[in-house]
Amino acid sequence: MITVLTILFVLVTILLIFMVVITPSNEGGMAAAFGGMGSDTFFGTKAHQHINKFTLTLAVLFLALAVGINLMTASKNKKKASTEQTQK
């Protein structure tokens, strides 16, 4: 289960990095750097709203997965430590 969550965490991380890079800013963002297109015409007129919502969703998912993986790993290590103590 931890392996599946870790793979999902890596995918969310890569998507989050990509979304932050393509997020349009007041200066035109990365779209202006590559070709001089305005970000509104490149992504559509209301695309920045959808990009921002998707980026926020990815950020929340990133934090939830990080906390979940941490809690699962901590409980697994605690069980392992208690098992080792009872065997001694």
Secondary structure, DSSP 8 states (H G I E B T S, - for coil): -HHHHHHHHHHHHHHHHHHHHH---TT-HHHHHTT---HHHHH-TTHHHHHHHHHHHHHHHHHHHHHHHHHHHHHHHHHHHHHHHHH-
